[in-house]
């Protein structure tokens, strides 16, 4: 499977490998509603926004400043509390990868 992932060479090698693995496992997703929680710089959200409706949530406003946005997707700046405001069962796919190592354990209920 060939993936058209522009700018992947700008990522750290470990991050590029992780992205390639995640994208290969998910396969060719089209026409879905996707939530990318902990979207970081928006690489994954941008990739899936080519053929899907994507909502990306990232707590760091600094990280979002230089996000990938070649394709249109909704970017929300906020924490896990934002999830409580979203309507239940409105996404076909929820991505939350490379996030737990950044989570503050004190915010978990």
C-alpha positions as CSV (number, residue, x, y, z in Angstrom):
1,X,0.0,0.0,0.0
2,X,1.5,3.3,-1.0
3,X,0.6,6.3,1.2
4,X,0.7,9.9,-0.1
5,X,2.1,11.5,3.1
6,X,3.7,14.8,2.3
7,X,6.1,16.3,4.8
8,X,6.6,13.1,6.7
9,X,10.4,13.6,6.4
10,X,10.0,16.7,8.5
11,X,8.9,14.6,11.5
12,X,11.3,12.9,14.0
13,X,12.1,9.4,12.8
14,X,10.2,7.7,15.6
15,X,7.1,9.9,15.0
16,X,7.3,9.2,11.2
17,X,7.4,5.5,11.9
18,X,4.5,5.7,14.3
19,X,2.4,7.7,11.8
20,X,3.1,5.2,9.0
21,X,2.1,2.3,11.2
22,X,-1.1,3.9,12.4
23,X,-2.1,5.0,8.9
24,X,-1.3,1.5,7.4
25,X,-3.4,-0.2,10.2
26,X,-6.4,2.1,9.6
27,X,-6.2,1.7,5.8
28,X,-8.1,3.7,3.3
29,X,-10.7,5.6,5.2
30,X,-13.2,7.7,3.2
31,X,-16.5,9.5,4.0
32,X,-16.2,9.0,7.7
33,X,-16.5,11.4,10.7
34,X,-13.2,11.2,12.5
35,X,-12.1,12.6,15.9
36,X,-8.4,13.0,16.5
37,X,-7.9,13.6,20.2
38,X,-4.5,14.9,21.1
39,X,-4.0,16.0,17.6
40,X,-0.6,17.8,18.2
41,X,0.5,19.5,15.0
42,X,-2.4,18.1,13.1
43,X,-0.4,15.7,10.9
44,X,-2.9,12.9,11.2
45,X,-6.0,15.1,11.2
46,X,-4.8,16.8,8.1
47,X,-4.1,13.5,6.4
48,X,-7.6,12.1,7.1
49,X,-9.2,15.4,6.2
50,X,-8.5,14.7,2.6
51,X,-11.5,12.4,2.4
52,X,-13.3,12.7,5.7
53,X,-14.9,15.2,8.1
54,X,-12.3,15.6,10.9
55,X,-12.5,17.2,14.3
56,X,-9.1,17.6,16.0
57,X,-8.7,18.4,19.7
58,X,-5.4,19.6,21.1
59,X,-4.8,21.1,24.6
60,X,-1.7,23.1,23.6
61,X,-2.4,26.3,21.8
62,X,1.4,26.6,21.1
63,X,1.4,23.3,19.3
64,X,-1.6,24.2,17.1
65,X,0.1,27.5,15.9
66,X,2.2,25.6,13.3
67,X,-0.3,22.8,12.5
68,X,-0.6,21.1,9.2
69,X,-3.7,22.4,7.5
70,X,-3.6,21.6,3.8
71,X,-7.1,20.2,4.1
72,X,-10.0,21.6,5.9
73,X,-10.8,20.2,9.4
74,X,-12.1,21.6,12.6
75,X,-9.4,22.4,15.2
76,X,-10.5,22.7,18.8
77,X,-8.1,23.8,21.5
78,X,-9.0,22.2,24.8
79,X,-8.6,19.3,27.2
80,X,-10.5,16.1,27.8
81,X,-13.3,18.2,29.2
82,X,-14.2,19.1,25.6
83,X,-15.2,15.5,25.0
84,X,-18.1,15.9,27.5
85,X,-19.5,18.7,25.3
86,X,-19.6,16.5,22.1
87,X,-22.7,14.6,21.3
88,X,-22.5,10.8,21.9
89,X,-22.0,8.5,19.0
90,X,-21.2,11.2,16.4
91,X,-17.9,9.8,15.2
92,X,-17.1,6.7,13.1
93,X,-13.5,6.7,14.2
94,X,-11.7,8.1,17.2
95,X,-8.0,8.4,17.2
96,X,-6.0,8.9,20.4
97,X,-2.4,7.9,19.7
98,X,0.8,9.1,21.2
99,X,-1.2,10.9,23.9
100,X,-0.9,9.1,27.3
101,X,2.7,10.0,27.9
102,X,1.6,13.7,27.9
103,X,-1.5,13.2,30.1
104,X,-1.6,14.8,33.5
105,X,-2.9,12.0,35.8
106,X,-4.5,14.6,38.1
107,X,-7.1,15.5,35.5
108,X,-8.5,12.0,35.2
109,X,-11.7,11.3,37.1
